[in-house]
């Protein structure tokens, strides 16, 4: 005889019990989040000079933004937007050919030495990049984005049309509201994003356990929160030349996402590396850098 479960499947009961425990832990988790954020800001301090390979600018809102600069100081400026688990120095590998390229990698809130913020939207990064570029005297530059950094690059291209010369997007996401989660995105990424949005306290604890200190853990949670947010622009608004780089074996950002972007963007080409994984940015670093350098030399397109 089957066991009596009170009319509910055992899995349903277990799920309900787990959800209840998460709700109770959520209140404590939110408090932990605030404590960690304050501690991270204090640890960042008041550094305004280069330290450990990083440089700093002070934004109008008082927050410190760090960035990594490599390559030829007199070269063409190329901006790199890092992925969700790295920082400005994650790419390219040391020893990469950067002749004629001044590679600049601003670090989003909580990454590297950039001070964190309590809440953020993807569009917030547009204003910060514009102010950062003003302080550095960067008039026009192409952007290379990797993974979740690509959505920030697209946002900047949409709103900073006169500043962004072109895009190279490696293993890019597409608007999540227009995709089937478990077909277009890796299950681990989507599950992590859902947890970050529903249970931020629990996800902060998990991020701390598996990754690093409080400030970076908080930044990772925010990245997953931003990942779920709808895009505040239409792909057709982006007029810049865009090169999409996709790996045929990428289990996180499937090639179909880049194909979707190619169809929606005005001027886009897709380069597919059949055996490439989500980390194809490393074996293709020379090609990607040269592609961006070519965009830096292009004459601005008419509006």
Beta strands, then each sheet from edge to edge (+ up, - down):
strand 1: 54-58
strand 2: 64-71
strand 3: 76-81
strand 4: 101-106
strand 5: 141-146
strand 6: 164-170
strand 7: 242-247
strand 8: 268-273
sheet 1: 1+ 2- 4+ 3+ 5+ 6+ 7+ 8+
end
